[in-house]
């Protein structure tokens, strides 16, 4: 049984250099329920003559939910001036995303966060949430396994709790849990309402944890990640939201974008099945 909803992160299609419209069409034809678009691709689409209205119409016609957007604003940078610019960027991008009907945007520890305490980060996240939610978009707190701060699930839980942001939601990613040393069992400490979206991916035993990179991610079920356990722990929390395929593979083996998307959907449904 696959009790979740399947989404496609547009990063999986990056080798094909598709614009945002083509990404949406591939995801819909492959059979996904949702899609994660990257802000840079949305902005490029508009810059080349497209419109937010046309993208929103296409999403509606395709039946896809724009489940989340991938953005990089320096909301937690240790430099106040950089941080303020990041907040302004977040506000601008959130307003654009709201125009697309997007429900959320990722908020990873992008920028120089070395030396920033978790308590300080909680204050910065509260500020970000106020601004982004003001535009009608939810900021999903994301931890990165290699970040100088906010690299573990436990840190994300602490920041969310101490921020005072009501119903704060965390973005989960097996790759970042692995590289940062977070146990999948930690998911048991979350409620379904505290999980914004879950990225779906796997990783091989080699390269080693200290050397592995985003490009080494593999399809769910094709590596050594405890995918079935992750699915079970998610299910136990009551989570029934999106699992979104996020890969950064450079070699697609001669397969078309649609073939990759279809195969990815098959792997999601198989690797994250719950008995």
C-alpha positions in Angstrom: 0.0 0.0 0.0 1.3 3.5 -0.9 -0.5 5.8 1.5 1.1 9.1 0.4 0.9 11.5 -2.6 3.6 11.5 -5.2 5.3 14.7 -6.4 8.1 15.5 -8.8 10.8 17.9 -7.8 11.9 19.7 -11.0 15.6 19.1 -10.1 15.1 15.5 -11.4 14.5 17.0 -14.9 17.5 19.4 -14.8 19.6 17.4 -17.3 16.9 18.1 -20.0 17.0 21.9 -19.5 13.2 22.2 -19.7 11.4 25.4 -18.9 8.8 25.5 -16.1 5.9 24.8 -18.5 7.5 21.7 -19.9 8.4 20.5 -16.4 4.7 20.7 -15.5 3.6 18.9 -18.6 6.1 16.0 -18.0 5.0 15.6 -14.3 1.3 15.6 -15.3 1.8 13.1 -18.2 3.8 10.8 -15.9 1.0 10.7 -13.4 2.2 12.7 -10.4 -0.2 14.6 -8.2 2.1 17.4 -7.3 5.2 19.2 -8.5 8.0 21.3 -6.8 9.2 24.1 -9.1 12.4 26.1 -8.5 12.0 29.9 -8.2 14.9 30.4 -10.7 13.0 28.4 -13.3 9.8 30.4 -12.7 11.6 33.7 -13.0 13.4 32.5 -16.2 10.1 31.5 -17.7 8.6 35.0 -17.0 11.8 36.7 -18.2 11.4 34.9 -21.6 7.9 36.1 -22.2 5.8 33.6 -20.1 3.4 34.7 -17.5 2.4 33.5 -14.0 -1.2 33.4 -15.2 -0.4 30.9 -17.9 1.6 28.7 -15.5 -1.2 28.8 -13.0 -3.7 27.9 -15.7 -1.6 25.0 -16.8 -1.3 23.7 -13.3 -5.0 23.8 -12.9 -5.7 22.2 -16.2 -3.1 19.4 -15.5 -4.6 18.7 -12.0 -1.2 19.2 -10.4 -0.7 20.8 -7.0 2.2 23.2 -6.7 3.2 21.5 -3.5 6.3 23.6 -2.7 8.9 25.8 -4.3 12.7 25.7 -4.0 14.2 29.0 -3.2 17.5 30.3 -1.7 17.2 33.4 0.4 19.6 34.1 3.2 17.1 34.4 6.0 19.5 33.1 8.7 22.8 34.6 7.6 25.0 35.9 10.4 25.4 39.3 8.7 22.4 41.5 9.5 22.5 43.4 6.2 22.6 40.1 4.2 19.8 38.7 6.3 17.6 41.8 5.7 18.2 41.5 2.0 17.2 37.8 2.3 14.0 38.7 4.0 13.1 41.2 1.3 13.9 38.5 -1.3 11.7 36.0 0.5 8.8 38.5 0.6 9.1 39.2 -3.1 9.3 35.5 -4.1 6.5 34.5 -1.7 4.2 37.1 -3.4 5.1 35.7 -6.8 4.5 32.1 -5.6 1.2 33.1 -4.1 0.2 34.3 -7.5 0.8 30.7 -8.8 -1.3 29.2 -6.0 1.8 27.7 -4.4 1.2 26.6 -0.9 4.8 26.6 0.5 8.5 27.5 -0.1 11.6 25.7 1.3 13.6 27.6 3.8 17.1 25.9 4.1 20.1 27.3 6.0 21.4 29.0 2.9 24.2 31.5 3.3 26.8 32.0 6.0 25.2 30.5 9.2 28.5 29.5 10.9 28.4 30.8 14.4 24.7 31.5 14.4 23.1 29.9 17.5 20.0 27.8 17.2 18.2 30.4 19.4 19.2 33.1 17.1 18.1 31.0 14.1 14.7 30.5 15.8 14.3 34.3 16.0 15.2 34.7 12.4 12.8 31.9 11.4 10.0 33.6 13.2 10.7 36.8 11.2 10.8 34.8 8.0 7.5 33.1 8.8 5.8 36.4 9.5 6.8 37.8 6.2 6.2 34.7 4.0 2.9 33.8 5.7 1.9 37.4 5.1 1.9 36.6 1.4 -0.1 33.4 2.0 2.8 31.0 1.7 4.1 28.5 4.3 7.9 28.5 4.9 9.0 24.8 5.3 12.0 24.8 7.6 14.7 22.6 5.9 17.8 21.2 7.4 20.9 20.5 5.3 23.2 17.7 6.3 26.4 19.6 5.4 25.3 23.0 6.8 27.3 24.7 9.6 24.1 25.1 11.5 20.7 23.5 11.1 22.2 20.2 9.8 20.1 17.7 11.8 16.5 16.9 12.4 16.9 17.6 16.1 18.1 21.1 15.4 15.2 21.8 13.0 12.8 20.6 15.7 14.4 22.9 18.3 14.4 25.9 16.0 10.7 25.3 15.1 9.8 24.9 18.7 11.7 27.9 20.0 10.6 30.2 17.2 7.1 30.3 18.6 5.8 29.9 15.0 2.4 28.2 15.3 2.2 25.0 13.3 5.7 25.3 12.0 6.5 22.7 9.4 9.7 20.9 8.6 10.9 19.6 5.3 12.4 16.1 5.5 15.0 14.7 3.1 16.6 11.2 3.5 19.8 12.4 1.9 20.2 15.3 4.3 19.3 13.0 7.2 22.1 10.7 6.2 24.8 13.3 5.6 23.9 15.1 8.8 23.7 12.0 10.9 20.0 12.2 11.7 18.2 8.9 12.5 15.1 8.0 10.7 13.7 7.0 14.1 13.7 10.7 15.0 10.6 11.1 12.7 8.6 9.4 15.5 9.0 12.5 17.6 7.0 14.5 15.0 3.3 14.9 14.4 1.9 14.8 10.9 1.1 18.4 11.2 4.8 19.3 11.7 5.9 17.8 8.4 5.6 20.0 5.4 6.8 17.8 2.6 9.2 14.9 2.3 11.8 14.6 -0.5 12.1 11.1 -1.9 15.6 9.9 -2.8 18.2 7.2 -1.9 21.9 7.0 -1.7 24.6 4.3 -2.4 27.0 2.9 0.1 29.9 4.4 -1.9 31.1 7.2 -1.9 31.3 7.3 1.9 29.1 9.6 3.9 31.8 12.3 4.2 32.4 12.4 0.5 28.9 11.7 -1.0 27.4 14.6 -3.0 23.9 15.5 -4.3 24.8 14.1 -7.8 25.3 10.7 -6.2 21.6 10.4 -5.2 19.8 7.5 -6.7 16.1 6.5 -7.2 14.3 5.3 -4.1 14.9 1.7 -3.4 18.1 1.6 -5.4 20.5 2.5 -2.6 21.0 1.7 1.1 18.6 4.2 2.7 16.1 2.7 5.1 13.2 3.7 2.8 10.7 1.2 4.1 11.4 2.2 7.7 11.1 5.9 6.7 7.7 5.2 5.1 6.5 3.3 8.2 7.6 6.1 10.6 5.9 8.7 8.4 2.8 6.6 8.2 2.8 6.2 12.0 2.8 10.0 12.5 -0.4 10.2 10.4 1.4 11.9 7.5 -0.3 11.4 4.2 1.2 14.2 2.2 3.6 14.4 -0.6 6.8 12.4 -1.2 8.6 14.4 -3.9 11.3 12.9 -6.1 14.4 15.0 -5.8 17.4 13.8 -7.7 20.4 15.6 -9.2 21.7 12.9 -11.5 23.9 13.9 -14.4 23.7 10.7 -16.4 20.1 9.8 -17.4 21.1 6.7 -19.4 19.6 7.9 -22.7 16.1 8.0 -21.3 13.7 10.8 -22.1 12.4 13.2 -19.5 9.0 11.4 -19.5 10.7 8.0 -19.1 12.7 9.3 -16.1 9.6 10.8 -14.5 7.5 7.6 -15.0 10.3 5.4 -13.7 10.7 7.7 -10.7 7.0 7.4 -9.9 7.2 3.7 -10.0 10.2 3.7 -7.6 8.5 6.0 -5.1 5.4 3.8 -5.0 7.5 0.7 -4.6 10.2 1.9 -2.1 7.8 3.7 0.2 5.0 1.1 0.3 3.7 0.4 3.8 2.6 -3.1 4.7 
